[in-house]
Amino acid sequence: ARKEGVADAFLVGDADKLKKVTEPMGIDLSNYEVVDVKGGQGEIGIEAVKLVSSGQADILMKGMISTANFLRGVLNKEVGLRSGGTLSHVYIHQVEGYDRIFFICDPAFNIAPDFQTKVNLINNTVNLAHAFGIETPKVAALAAVEVVNQDMPCTIDAAMLTQMNRRGQIKGCIIDGPLALDNAISEESAKHKGIVSDVAGHADILHVPDIEAGNMLAKAIVYFANNKTAGLVLGAKAPVVLTSRSDSPETKLLSIASAVVLSAYENK
């Protein structure tokens, strides 16, 4: 990211260990501000969070520490980045054959969100879409079917989200649901099923009912499609980059770039 001119960086951790990692890669540590922490992963996470909460850094990114220790720092009551809102995760995808980038919420954080949490997840993701220049993002509230079924609670939630949006209770976007995935991303599929919708076939945000649906959808896209992907944590005091250890260097770079876009938008 530094080489591409996207961002500068603090490197937080044991300086001796950092040197052993960076030297074989041809990275000169003198080009970075190194915060030498000799403690364990928990201490490293806290020190990294302090840089952001104190205003010295704008973005927090997980490195080679466990997600648990990383999030412990984010949620720390004294120096953490909780804003009082709901923390959520979003994947940003660009897939060959679809005419726009799109966002999946929430594929990693909220396991079985209740209705109010779903509202919060949408608001977090709509804010990110605005940062990307999408003035009125189209949100598809996904389910297995595109009609309300009392035996499928997620279809009822989707219909309620749609109505709240129409009444101005959820702003800055257009929500429609329930929509099945094919209706949400394929205008032709929606036409075949007689669905008349401003969202169908043109969704910018895919709102999934639970973590299982979101995680499987996101990973299917990553491994089955020709795509570019980024991942962020939303709802904190500053953008948080949280990528998987198996993610490619490109995904990590795109995640940093996405966080830079969000940070600039929120601090303008």
N, C-alpha and C positions, 0 to 999 in steps of 0.2 A: 504494500500500500504506500509506503514511503517512497519507494522507487518510482511508482506511477504518479506521484504527486497528489495522492488522495488524502493522506493524513500523516502527521508525525506521531511518534509513539513514546510513551514511557514503557520500559520493560521492568516488571516487578518480580523479584524472586532472588534466589541465591546467585550472586554475581559469578561465582566460580562455576556453578553448574550451567548458567547461561552461556558463559564463555565456551564451555565444552560443546554445547549444542550449536552455537553460532559459528565458531571457527571453521568447522568442516564445510559449512555452507557459504563461506566467503563473506560473512556479514561482520562488519567492523562495529563493535559495540560502542566505540567512541562517537559514532554518529547518533547515538540514542542517549536519552536520560535513563540511567539504570537506577532503580530503587532496590538496594541490596537488603534482602530480608532472609535471615538465616533460620527462621522458624519453620514450622510446618505449613501445610497447604492452607489451613485456616487463617494463619497470620498473613500469608501472602494475599489471600482474598480480601482480608480487611484493609490492608495497606493499599491495594489497588482501588478499592471502593472509596477510601479516604481521598485519593487524588481527584475523584470525580465530585464527591460531595463538597469538597473544599473549593471547587472551581478551577483547580489546576488543569484538569482534563475534562473533555466534553463527552466522552464515550467510554463505556466499560466493555472490555472483551475478555471472554474466558480463554485462557491459554491451556497449559498442560497441568491443570489441577482438576479435581473431580467436580462434577456439576453440583454435588451436595455442598462442598466447601465454598464454591463460587457463590451459590445462592444464599448461603448463610451470611456472607458478607453483604450481599444486596439487601437482605432483610434485617440486618443488624439494627437494633433500635436506636443506637447512638450515632452511627455514622452511615447507616444504610441509605438506600435510594427509594424507599417506599414513599409514594406521594399521597397515600390515603385512598387511591383508586384500586382497581383490579389489575393485577399483573397478568399479561397474556402473551402468548407466542404467536408469531405469524411467519409463514413461509411466503416468499415472493417468487413467483415463477414466470419465466418467459418460455413458451413452448412453441416449437415449429408447427405451423398450421392454425394457431389461434392469433387473432389480430391485435392482441393487447397483452400487457403484463397483467397478472392477476394475483390475488392474495388469498391465502387459506388461513382461516382462524377458527378454532385454536387447535393446532395439531400436536401440542407438546406439554402444555401447562395444566389447563383446567380439565379434570378427568370427566366429570359428569355435571357440567354447569347448570345451575338452576336458572330460572327465567331472567331474573335481574342480572345475573352474571352474563348471560347471553347478550343482553342489552349493552352491558359494559364492554364486552369483547368487540361488538360491532362498532361502538363509539371509538375504541382504541384504533381499530383498523381503518375506519373512515378517516381519522386524523392523519394516519400514515399515507393513505391514498391522496389526501389533499396535499401533503408534502411533496408527493410525486407529480403534482400538477393536475390531478384528476378532480375537476371542480365538483362534480356530482357523481360520485361512484355508484355503480349499480350493484346491489347486494342480493345474492341469491341465497335464501334460507333453505338449505338442502335437507332432503329426506329421501326415502326410498321411492316415494310416489309423489305425484303433484296434486293430490286432493287431500282434504282433511279427513283423517280416519281416527275415530275416538279410541281405537286400540293402539294407536301409534302416537304417543305423547309429543314427539318431536314435530309432527305435522300441526298439532294444535299450537305449539310454541311458535312455529313459523308463521302461521296465520295471525297470531297475536302481534308478532313483530311487524308484520306487514301493515296491520291496522294502526299500530302505534305510529309508524312512519307516516301514514296517510293523515293522521290527526296532528302531526307536528310534534309528537313526543320524542321521536328520534330524528334528528335533523342532519342536514348536510349530505344526504344520500337518497337513493330510491331503493326500497326493499320490496322484494316479492317472494312469496313462498306460501306453502311448500312447493319447491321445484325439485324434481329429480335431476341428477347431474347432467344427463343428456339434454334436458330442456334448458338448463342453465347456460350451457356452452355451445349448443347447436340450434341455430335459428330454424333450420330445416326440421329437426326433431320436434321443436315446439309447434311448428305449423302442422305437422302430421297429427299431433295430438290436440290440435285446435286451441292451443294456448295463446292468448293475446296478452302480451306483457312487454313493458319497456325493458325489462331485465333479461328475459329469456333469450338465449343466444348471444348475449352481450355482457355477461356478468364480469365485473371487475373484482368483486369479493365473493368468495365461496365460504359461507358460514356453515360449518359442520355441526351436527348435533352433539357430538362427544369426541373424546380424544381418540377412541379407536378408529372412528370413521376418518377423522382428520389425519391421523398419523399414517394410516394405510394409504389414503389418497395421495398425500405428499410424497411418500416413499415410492409409490407406484409411478408417479410422475418422474421422480429422480432417476429411477432405474429402468423404466420402460420407454421413456420419451427422450427425444433430442431437446434438451432444455437447459436453461440457466436458472440457478436457484440462489436465494439469499434467505437468511433467517435472523429475526430480531425478537427481543423481548420488549413489549410495549407497556405503558402505564406506570413506568418508573419516573424518577426526577430527571433522568437522562437516558438516551438510547443505550440499550445493552445488547451486545453481540453475543449470541449463544449458539454455537455451531457444534455439530457432532464431530467426534474424533475421526470418523470415516469420511467426513466431507472433504471435497477436493480443495486445493489451494484457490482455484477460481471462485468457488462458493464462498470461501472465507473472505476473499478480496471484495466480492460483490456485496457481502454482508456488511463489511466496513464501509463501503461506498454508500450503501443504503442508510446506514446509521448517520453518516455525514450529512446526507440529504435531510433526514429527519431533524438532526440537531440544528442545522441552519434554519429550517422552517420554524422550529419552536423558539428559536432565539432571535428571530428577525425583529 
